[in-house]
């Protein structure tokens, strides 16, 4: 018997009328969730290992108080930059006259910002993967969602691969 939830068990959880989280459901069955999705993209695997090694060596050289202060400062900086990015994107979308059918998620917003920065240039999935800090395999979902949410047909496939924002 596996220690992780199977696909069948996840389907049963989704079809149940009971309002509990997947974590609670797994706990009830005495199982755990697979937290990290595996990728087969060699670039993602190498980059992940490099980031992990750098963060471990960085943490070992600091005292606990310094670590906490550093993390707090990073979170404040991230919140401030997020607000600034949202304002910039609104200004850019208004200047490009882009309208949306539905509101964008945070990651879709980041993908759109990257396309706007590289307007009329080819953007590859690996570039978007670094922006989203996700494996390359998972980027295509955000491109598809972005296409469906934009009223105009301005996000095109490039002939040599990748995507281009024609605005």
C-alpha positions in Angstrom: 0.0 0.0 0.0 1.4 3.4 -1.0 2.0 6.1 1.6 0.8 8.7 -1.0 -2.7 9.4 -2.2 -3.5 7.7 -5.5 -5.3 9.3 -8.4 -8.4 7.3 -7.6 -8.4 8.6 -4.0 -8.1 12.2 -5.2 -11.0 11.6 -7.6 -13.1 10.3 -4.7 -12.2 13.3 -2.6 -13.2 15.7 -5.5 -16.6 13.9 -6.0 -17.4 13.8 -2.3 -19.9 16.4 -0.9 -17.9 16.7 2.3 -16.2 20.1 2.6 -12.7 19.2 3.7 -9.2 19.9 2.3 -7.2 17.4 0.5 -4.7 17.4 3.3 -7.4 16.5 5.8 -8.7 13.8 3.5 -5.2 12.3 3.2 -4.7 12.4 6.9 -8.0 10.6 7.5 -6.7 7.8 5.2 -3.3 7.8 6.9 -1.5 9.0 3.8 0.4 12.1 2.7 0.5 14.3 -0.4 3.3 14.4 -2.9 4.4 18.0 -2.4 6.7 18.5 -5.3 5.9 17.7 -8.9 8.6 16.0 -10.8 9.9 17.5 -13.9 11.9 15.8 -16.7 13.3 19.1 -18.1 17.1 18.9 -17.5 17.4 22.7 -17.4 14.9 22.9 -14.5 16.7 20.1 -12.6 20.1 21.7 -12.9 18.8 25.2 -11.9 16.9 23.8 -8.9 20.0 22.1 -7.6 22.1 25.2 -8.0 19.6 27.4 -6.2 19.4 24.9 -3.3 23.2 24.7 -2.9 23.4 28.5 -2.9 20.7 29.0 -0.3 22.1 26.3 2.0 25.6 28.0 2.0 24.0 31.4 2.5 22.0 30.2 5.6 25.0 28.5 7.2 27.0 31.7 7.3 24.3 33.8 9.1 23.0 34.1 12.7 19.3 33.4 13.3 18.4 37.0 14.1 20.0 38.1 10.8 18.2 35.4 8.9 14.8 36.6 10.3 15.5 40.2 9.6 16.7 39.4 6.0 13.5 37.3 5.4 11.3 40.1 6.7 13.0 42.7 4.6 12.6 40.5 1.5 8.9 40.0 2.1 8.3 43.8 2.6 10.3 44.5 -0.6 8.3 41.9 -2.5 5.0 43.4 -1.4 6.1 46.9 -2.4 7.4 45.7 -5.8 4.2 43.8 -6.4 2.1 47.0 -5.9 4.4 48.9 -8.2 4.3 46.1 -10.9 0.5 46.1 -10.8 0.4 49.8 -11.3 2.9 49.7 -14.2 1.0 46.8 -15.8 -2.3 48.7 -15.6 -0.7 51.7 -17.2 0.9 49.6 -19.9 -2.3 47.7 -20.7 -4.2 51.0 -20.9 -1.6 52.4 -23.3 -1.7 49.2 -25.4 -5.5 49.2 -25.2 -5.7 45.6 -23.9 -9.0 44.5 -22.4 -9.8 41.4 -20.4 -12.7 39.1 -20.2 -11.8 38.0 -16.7 -9.4 39.3 -14.0 -5.9 37.9 -14.2 -4.2 35.8 -11.5 -0.9 36.9 -10.1 1.1 34.5 -12.3 -0.8 35.4 -15.4 -0.1 39.0 -14.5 3.6 38.2 -14.4 3.5 36.5 -17.7 1.7 39.4 -19.3 4.2 41.9 -17.8 7.1 39.8 -19.3 5.3 39.9 -22.7 4.8 43.6 -22.5 8.5 44.2 -21.6 9.4 42.2 -24.7 6.8 43.5 -27.0 7.1 42.4 -30.6 10.0 40.0 -29.6 10.0 36.3 -29.3 9.6 35.0 -25.8 10.3 31.4 -25.1 8.8 29.1 -22.4 12.1 28.8 -20.6 12.2 32.6 -20.1 8.7 32.5 -18.6 9.7 29.6 -16.4 12.4 31.7 -14.8 10.0 34.6 -14.4 7.4 32.4 -12.6 10.1 30.2 -10.9 8.4 27.1 -12.2 9.5 24.2 -14.3 9.1 24.8 -18.0 6.4 22.1 -18.3 4.0 24.2 -16.2 4.3 27.5 -18.1 2.0 26.6 -21.0 -1.1 26.6 -18.8 -0.6 30.3 -18.0 -0.1 31.2 -21.7 -3.3 29.4 -22.6 -5.2 31.1 -19.8 -3.8 34.5 -20.8 -5.0 34.0 -24.4 -8.5 33.1 -23.3 -8.7 36.1 -20.9 -7.5 38.8 -23.4 -10.3 40.1 -25.6 -7.9 40.9 -28.5 -5.9 38.3 -30.5 -2.5 39.8 -29.8 -0.6 36.9 -28.3 0.7 34.8 -31.3 2.9 31.8 -31.8 6.2 32.8 -33.3 7.3 30.9 -36.4 10.6 29.8 -34.9 9.1 28.7 -31.6 8.0 30.7 -28.6 5.4 33.5 -28.4 5.1 37.1 -29.4 2.9 39.9 -28.2 1.8 42.0 -31.2 0.4 45.2 -29.9 
